[in-house]
């Protein structure tokens, strides 16, 4: 059998895909990164709700938003909601 990703010769099957150990580790790292990102986005949504209730943003919320690249959009939406 060959790895579906790098075509290297292997003999084990992982998660219904045929992957060599290096590719499997890469896939696992990406899955873990995505899990962390999902938790971060969930936390961001929670902080956003708190900020909307209080009528202001916290420094932590703004830092997370900047890291995720959604800062400008979030501030714009917040202004729309508070101005109208």
C-alpha positions as CSV (number, residue, x, y, z in Angstrom):
1,X,0.0,0.0,0.0
2,X,1.1,3.6,-0.6
3,X,0.4,6.7,1.4
4,X,-2.5,8.7,-0.1
5,X,-0.7,11.9,0.6
6,X,3.0,11.4,-0.2
7,X,2.8,8.1,-2.1
8,X,5.4,6.5,0.2
9,X,5.2,2.7,0.6
10,X,3.4,1.8,3.9
11,X,1.5,-1.0,5.5
12,X,-0.9,0.5,8.1
13,X,-4.3,2.2,7.8
14,X,-5.3,5.2,10.0
15,X,-8.8,6.7,10.1
16,X,-10.1,5.1,6.9
17,X,-7.2,6.8,5.0
18,X,-3.9,5.2,4.1
19,X,-1.2,7.5,5.5
20,X,2.4,7.1,6.4
21,X,3.4,8.0,10.0
22,X,4.8,11.5,9.0
23,X,1.6,12.4,7.1
24,X,-0.6,11.0,9.9
25,X,1.3,13.3,12.4
26,X,0.8,16.3,10.1
27,X,-3.0,15.5,9.9
28,X,-3.2,15.1,13.6
29,X,-1.4,18.5,14.2
30,X,-3.8,20.2,11.8
31,X,-6.8,18.6,13.6
32,X,-5.5,19.9,16.9
33,X,-4.9,23.3,15.5
34,X,-8.5,23.4,14.2
35,X,-9.9,22.3,17.5
36,X,-8.0,25.2,19.2
37,X,-9.3,27.6,16.6
38,X,-12.9,26.5,17.1
39,X,-12.5,26.9,20.9
40,X,-11.0,30.3,20.4
41,X,-13.8,31.4,18.1
42,X,-16.4,30.1,20.6
43,X,-14.6,32.1,23.3
44,X,-14.6,35.2,21.0
45,X,-18.4,34.8,20.5
46,X,-18.9,34.6,24.2
47,X,-16.8,37.7,24.9
48,X,-18.6,39.5,22.1
49,X,-21.9,38.8,23.8
50,X,-20.6,40.1,27.1
51,X,-19.2,43.2,25.5
52,X,-22.5,43.9,23.8
53,X,-24.4,43.6,27.1
54,X,-21.9,46.0,28.8
55,X,-21.7,48.3,25.8
56,X,-18.0,48.1,25.5
57,X,-15.2,45.8,24.4
58,X,-12.6,44.3,26.6
59,X,-8.9,44.4,25.8
60,X,-8.8,40.6,25.7
61,X,-11.7,40.5,23.2
62,X,-9.9,43.0,20.9
63,X,-6.7,41.1,21.1
64,X,-8.4,37.8,20.2
65,X,-10.3,39.5,17.3
66,X,-7.1,40.9,15.9
67,X,-5.4,37.5,16.1
68,X,-8.3,36.0,14.2
69,X,-8.4,38.8,11.6
70,X,-12.0,39.8,12.4
71,X,-11.3,43.0,14.4
72,X,-12.5,45.5,11.8
73,X,-15.7,43.6,11.0
74,X,-16.5,43.1,14.7
75,X,-16.0,46.8,15.5
76,X,-18.1,47.8,12.5
77,X,-21.0,45.5,13.6
78,X,-20.8,46.7,17.1
79,X,-21.0,50.3,16.0
80,X,-24.0,49.5,13.9
81,X,-25.8,47.9,16.8
82,X,-25.0,50.6,19.3
83,X,-25.7,53.6,17.1
84,X,-29.1,52.4,15.9
